[in-house]
Amino acid sequence: MMSKNRKATYKAPPRAVTDASESQELRRRKALDEQKRRRAQRVDSARQLDLFADLNLGQSDDEQDTAEPGVVRMGVASYAALLPPAAPEAGPSDPRIQPASPEPPPAAERRKKKRKQKAKKQPAATSKWADQCMYAELLEMSEDDPWSMSGWGGDGLPEDLETGWVAVAPIPVGKRCLAVTDQSLGVPGHVSNTSLRSRKLGKLLMPRFPSTLPPSTILDCILDANWRENGILHILDVLKWKGQDIGDCETPFRFWWRDTRLGELPISPPPSTSYNPPLDTTESSAHPTTYRFPFPTKFLAIPYHTDTSLLALSSRIVPLARQSRSVDVDVPVLATDTAPGESSMMVDELHRNQTAPVLVTRTAEVCADGLLLYVAEASYEAGTSPLSSWIPIANYEEDRTSTVMADANTSTDGPLDVFHRLVQKRIVRNSTSSSEYNSSFVTNSSVQMDVES
């Protein structure tokens, strides 16, 4: 049986080519068309066109003159309200005729019903924040596609990659989550008003903490892998800001709004109290030598790029997606964590004379994880969506930690390398086709001149 199936599918083309309904490009187009349909439906609903659908201007003067005398053109529906209410139907006149009361079911049937009701009980309600992030699909790419005769579309890259997409890079290593603020306005930096929710289940990742984010704000974030040391929360996208829905807007506007509003936030200094791991009871944990953030204090926007031309992707965006970022963070100085040239007595004296913690600027390295592509015309939608494509540096089967921490010059063969090669192939193909077109144009022009002469 196995040999039969192998013979039947020996020279068959790939399933992605034969069955176009399952291709990523077609699913992307369907999702974008569905978003446009829902957007138009919301606009029509806001305009309340249904209320004016049955309105008319009545009969004109010409229609009234040509109307036959004695003919009533109006309906009788308006007189229905003047009619008296209908009398209820009379019951049986004989009091002895009464409906028989149902007999109670036996005990065995009642127990069986109870067991069925327990079996039909639904599981516990999930959080309303579960699966609310716009989770990207892994970009389907193919370097060798013999079934693509033209050479376009068979590689898996979008056809409108240069004009209809927005690139976000470098994506940091961390945990995807939602940052949600309360509706009430508290004292910025002092009242706990922000919570981080996990992407899949919507559970709290840590206790609520104070931040300078405005109320009724929802942000799509990535919690840095080393946030205990640098206190960084990376902001990827914005769903709502001060109660205003930004998710319905297109991708370039959302990213512009994100950067503009984050730049207006005041700086929130980290608390002077360091985080001590509760499970470590050694002497070093009781007196920590380095500061550890109890919650994120620095909201850092991930860079985005609207110029997604092939040359920009190959020379600038893809190299950025591989490199780590250097970010300056303010860290409180502990008595045991003195800067070079300072003694612990000097730091203790500063802490006694000042109420605010003594801050020192340090450089934190943020490791890169890959590249994200967003459809420019698409709005934000919850769940896994083909309108966003993910291109990681390393394969999921490999050891991602060792690959991400490796040097950028290390030769790897991950999805980002495949993407880079496909982009370079398109650049070569474009230059070849343009040179062939120019040569043919010159040949035709010279032939035309010879004929005219």
C-alpha positions in Angstrom: 0.0 0.0 0.0 2.9 2.4 0.8 4.5 1.6 -2.5 1.2 2.4 -4.3 0.9 5.8 -2.7 4.5 6.6 -3.4 4.1 5.7 -7.1 0.9 7.8 -7.3 2.6 10.9 -5.9 6.1 10.4 -7.4 6.0 13.2 -9.9 3.1 15.2 -8.5 3.8 18.9 -7.9 3.8 20.2 -4.3 0.5 20.5 -2.5 1.0 24.3 -2.1 0.9 24.6 -5.9 -1.8 22.1 -6.8 -4.2 23.3 -4.1 -4.1 27.1 -4.3 -6.8 27.4 -1.6 -4.2 26.5 1.1 -1.5 28.9 -0.1 -0.4 31.6 2.3 -0.8 34.3 -0.3 -4.5 33.4 -1.0 -5.2 33.2 2.7 -3.6 36.6 3.1 -5.8 38.1 0.4 -8.9 36.6 1.9 -8.1 38.0 5.3 -7.5 41.5 3.9 -10.8 41.4 1.9 -12.6 40.3 5.1 -11.1 43.2 7.0 -12.3 45.6 4.3 -15.8 44.1 4.4 -16.0 44.5 8.1 -14.7 48.0 8.0 -17.3 49.0 5.4 -20.0 47.3 7.5 -19.0 49.3 10.6 -19.0 52.5 8.6 -22.5 51.8 7.2 -23.7 50.9 10.7 -22.4 54.1 12.1 -24.2 56.1 9.4 -27.4 54.3 10.3 -28.5 53.9 6.7 -31.1 51.3 7.7 -33.2 53.9 9.5 -33.7 55.8 6.1 -34.3 52.7 4.0 -38.2 52.7 4.2 -38.6 56.5 4.0 -40.3 58.1 0.9 -41.4 61.5 -0.1 -45.0 60.6 -0.7 -47.1 61.3 -3.8 -46.2 64.2 -6.0 -48.7 66.8 -7.3 -48.8 65.1 -10.7 -49.6 61.7 -9.1 -52.4 63.3 -7.1 -53.9 64.9 -10.2 -53.9 61.7 -12.2 -55.2 59.6 -9.4 -58.7 58.1 -10.0 -61.4 59.7 -7.9 -62.7 57.7 -5.1 -59.7 55.4 -5.0 -58.0 55.3 -1.6 -54.2 54.8 -2.0 -53.4 54.6 1.7 -53.2 51.4 3.5 -55.2 50.3 6.6 -52.2 49.5 8.7 -52.4 52.9 10.5 -55.9 52.0 11.7 -54.8 48.7 13.3 -54.0 50.5 16.6 -57.6 51.7 16.9 -59.0 48.2 17.1 -59.9 46.8 20.5 -57.6 44.0 21.8 -58.6 40.5 21.1 -60.4 38.6 23.9 -58.5 35.7 25.4 -59.6 32.2 24.4 -62.0 30.7 27.0 -60.8 27.7 28.9 -62.8 24.5 29.3 -66.3 25.1 30.8 -66.3 21.9 32.7 -64.1 22.2 35.9 -63.7 18.4 35.9 -61.8 18.6 32.6 -58.3 19.5 33.8 -54.9 18.7 32.2 -53.2 15.8 33.8 -50.2 16.6 35.9 -47.0 14.9 34.8 -45.8 12.2 37.1 -42.4 12.7 38.6 -39.6 10.7 37.0 -38.2 7.8 38.9 -35.0 8.1 40.9 -32.9 6.3 38.4 -33.8 8.7 35.6 -33.1 11.7 37.9 -29.7 10.4 38.6 -29.0 9.8 34.9 -30.1 13.4 34.1 -27.8 14.8 36.8 -24.9 12.8 35.4 -25.6 14.2 31.9 -25.8 17.7 33.2 -22.4 17.3 35.0 -20.9 16.0 31.8 -22.3 18.9 29.8 -20.9 21.5 32.1 -18.5 23.8 30.2 -14.9 24.3 31.4 -14.0 27.3 33.4 -14.3 30.6 31.5 -11.0 31.8 30.0 -9.7 35.3 30.4 -11.0 37.9 28.1 -7.3 38.8 27.3 -6.5 35.3 26.0 -5.3 35.1 22.4 -5.8 38.8 21.8 -2.4 39.5 20.3 -2.0 39.6 16.5 0.2 36.5 16.2 2.2 36.3 13.0 2.4 33.2 10.8 5.8 31.8 9.9 6.6 33.0 6.3 6.4 30.0 4.0 9.5 30.2 1.7 11.0 27.9 -0.9 14.4 28.4 -2.6 14.0 25.6 -5.2 10.6 25.5 -6.8 10.7 23.7 -10.2 6.9 24.2 -10.6 7.1 28.0 -10.8 7.7 28.6 -14.5 7.9 32.4 -14.2 10.1 32.4 -11.1 7.7 34.8 -9.3 5.5 33.7 -6.4 7.0 30.2 -6.1 9.6 31.5 -3.6 6.9 32.3 -1.1 7.8 36.0 -0.8 4.8 38.4 -1.2 4.4 39.8 -4.7 3.9 43.3 -3.3 6.8 43.1 -0.9 8.3 46.4 -2.0 5.1 48.5 -1.9 2.5 46.9 0.5 4.4 45.9 3.6 6.0 47.3 6.7 9.1 45.7 8.3 9.7 45.7 12.1 13.3 44.8 13.1 15.1 43.8 15.2 12.6 41.8 17.2 14.0 41.3 20.7 14.2 38.0 22.5 11.4 37.8 25.1 7.9 36.9 26.0 4.9 38.2 24.1 2.3 39.8 26.3 -0.4 42.6 26.5 0.1 45.7 28.7 -3.3 46.8 30.1 -3.9 49.9 32.2 -6.9 50.6 34.5 -9.7 53.0 33.6 -9.1 55.2 36.6 -6.4 57.8 36.6 -4.0 57.5 39.5 -0.7 59.1 40.4 1.8 58.3 37.7 4.6 56.2 39.0 3.1 55.6 42.4 -0.3 53.9 42.0 -0.4 50.3 40.6 -2.3 50.7 37.4 -0.7 48.4 34.8 -0.8 44.7 34.4 0.9 42.3 31.9 -1.1 39.5 30.4 0.2 36.5 28.7 -0.5 36.1 25.0 -2.1 32.6 25.0 -4.0 32.4 28.2 -4.3 36.0 29.3 -2.9 35.3 32.8 -1.0 37.8 34.9 2.7 37.5 34.4 3.5 39.6 37.5 1.6 41.6 40.1 0.2 45.0 39.0 2.8 47.7 39.0 2.8 51.5 38.6 3.7 53.1 35.3 3.3 56.4 33.4 1.0 54.9 30.8 -2.4 56.7 30.5 -5.6 54.9 31.6 -7.6 52.7 29.3 -4.5 51.8 27.2 -3.7 48.4 25.6 -0.3 47.7 24.1 1.1 44.7 22.3 4.5 44.1 24.0 7.5 41.8 24.3 8.8 41.4 27.8 12.6 41.4 27.5 14.3 38.1 28.4 16.6 40.0 30.8 14.1 42.5 32.2 15.2 41.8 35.7 18.6 43.4 34.8 17.5 46.2 32.4 13.8 46.8 33.2 12.8 47.0 29.5 9.4 46.3 28.1 9.4 46.4 24.3 6.3 48.0 22.7 5.4 46.3 19.4 2.0 47.6 18.6 -0.9 49.7 20.0 -4.5 48.6 20.3 -6.0 51.3 22.4 -4.7 54.6 23.8 -6.7 56.6 26.4 -9.8 54.7 25.4 -9.4 55.5 21.7 -9.4 52.5 19.4 -6.2 52.5 17.3 -6.4 48.9 16.2 -8.7 49.7 13.3 -6.2 52.0 11.7 -3.6 50.9 9.1 -0.2 49.6 10.1 2.0 52.7 9.3 -0.3 55.0 11.3 -0.4 52.7 14.3 3.4 52.6 14.5 3.6 56.3 14.0 1.1 56.8 16.8 3.0 54.4 19.0 6.3 56.3 18.7 4.7 59.7 19.1 2.8 58.9 22.2 5.6 57.0 23.9 7.9 59.9 23.3 5.5 62.1 25.3 5.5 60.0 28.4 7.5 61.2 31.4 10.4 59.3 32.6 9.6 56.8 35.4 12.5 56.2 37.7 12.9 52.7 39.0 12.1 52.0 42.7 14.9 52.0 45.2 13.9 48.6 46.5 15.5 45.8 44.6 13.9 42.4 43.8 15.3 39.5 45.9 14.5 36.0 44.7 12.4 34.3 47.4 13.6 30.8 46.7 17.3 31.6 47.2 18.2 31.7 50.9 21.9 32.1 50.5 23.8 34.9 52.0 24.3 36.6 48.6 20.5 36.9 48.1 20.1 38.6 51.4 22.6 41.2 50.4 22.4 41.4 46.6 25.4 42.9 44.8 23.4 44.0 41.7 20.1 45.8 41.3 17.2 43.7 40.0 14.1 45.4 38.7 10.8 44.4 40.5 8.8 45.5 37.4 9.5 47.1 33.9 10.1 50.8 34.0 11.5 51.6 30.5 9.0 51.3 27.5 11.0 50.9 24.4 9.5 51.0 20.9 10.7 48.5 18.4 11.9 50.2 15.2 9.8 49.9 12.1 10.7 50.5 8.4 8.2 51.7 5.7 10.8 51.4 2.9 10.7 47.7 2.1 12.3 47.8 -1.3 14.6 44.9 -2.2 17.7 47.0 -1.8 16.7 48.3 1.6 15.8 44.8 2.8 19.0 43.3 1.6 21.4 46.1 2.7 19.8 47.6 5.8 16.8 45.8 7.3 18.0 42.2 7.3 21.4 43.1 8.8 19.5 45.0 11.5 17.4 42.0 12.3 20.5 40.0 13.1 22.2 42.6 15.3 21.6 43.2 19.0 20.7 46.7 20.2 22.6 48.8 22.8 20.2 50.6 25.1 21.0 53.0 27.9 19.1 52.3 31.1 19.0 54.0 34.5 19.8 51.6 37.4 19.7 52.6 41.1 23.1 52.2 42.8 23.1 49.8 45.8 25.5 50.2 48.7 27.3 47.0 47.6 27.2 48.0 43.9 29.6 50.9 43.7 30.8 52.6 40.6 34.6 52.7 39.8 36.3 55.2 42.0 33.5 55.3 44.6 33.3 53.7 48.0 30.3 52.2 49.7 30.4 55.0 52.3 29.9 57.6 49.6 26.9 55.8 48.3 25.4 55.4 51.8 25.9 59.1 52.4 24.1 60.0 49.1 21.2 57.7 50.0 20.8 59.4 53.4 20.8 62.9 52.0 18.4 62.2 49.1 14.9 60.7 49.1 15.2 59.6 45.4 17.5 56.7 44.6 20.9 57.4 43.1 20.8 56.4 39.5 23.6 55.4 37.2 23.4 55.0 33.4 24.4 51.6 32.1 24.3 50.0 28.6 22.1 47.0 28.2 22.5 44.6 25.2 19.1 43.5 23.7 19.5 40.3 21.7 17.8 40.1 18.3 15.4 37.3 17.4 14.3 38.0 13.8 12.1 40.1 11.5 8.4 40.8 11.4 6.5 41.9 8.3 3.0 43.5 8.4 0.6 44.2 5.6 0.4 48.0 5.3 -3.3 48.2 4.6 -4.2 45.7 7.4 -5.7 46.6 10.7 -4.9 44.9 14.0 -6.8 41.6 14.5 -6.7 39.1 17.4 -5.3 35.7 17.0 -3.0 34.1 14.4 -3.2 36.1 11.2 -1.6 35.7 7.7 -1.5 39.5 7.5 1.7 39.4 9.6 4.7 37.2 8.8 7.4 36.1 11.1 11.0 35.4 9.9 13.2 34.2 12.9 16.9 34.0 12.9 17.1 30.3 13.8 14.9 27.3 13.1 12.6 26.2 15.9 14.2 22.8 15.9 17.6 24.2 16.7 18.9 25.6 20.0 17.6 29.1 19.7 19.6 30.5 22.7 23.0 29.5 21.3 22.1 30.7 17.8 20.7 34.1 19.0 23.7 34.7 21.3 26.1 33.9 18.5 28.0 36.5 16.6 26.3 38.1 13.6 29.1 36.9 11.3 28.5 33.2 12.2 27.3 31.3 9.2 23.8 29.8 9.9 21.1 28.6 7.6 17.9 29.8 9.4 14.7 31.3 7.9 16.3 34.8 7.9 19.2 33.5 5.8 16.7 31.9 3.3 14.8 35.2 3.2 17.9 37.2 2.5 19.0 34.9 -0.3 15.5 35.0 -1.9 15.6 38.8 -1.8 19.0 38.9 -3.5 17.7 36.5 -6.2 14.9 38.9 -6.9 17.3 41.8 -7.1 19.4 39.8 -9.7 16.3 38.9 -11.6 15.1 42.5 -11.7 18.5 43.7 -12.9 18.7 41.0 -15.6 15.2 41.7 -16.9 15.8 45.4 -17.0 19.1 45.0 -18.9 17.4 42.6 -21.4 14.6 45.2 -21.9 17.1 48.0 -22.4 19.1 45.9 -24.9 16.0 45.0 -26.8 14.8 48.6 -26.8 18.2 49.7 -28.3 18.1 47.0 -30.9 14.6 47.9 -32.0 15.5 51.6 -32.2 18.5 50.9 -34.3 16.5 48.7 -36.7 13.8 51.3 -37.0 16.4 54.0 -37.8 17.9 51.7 -40.5 14.5 51.2 -42.1 13.8 54.9 -42.1 17.1 55.7 -43.7 
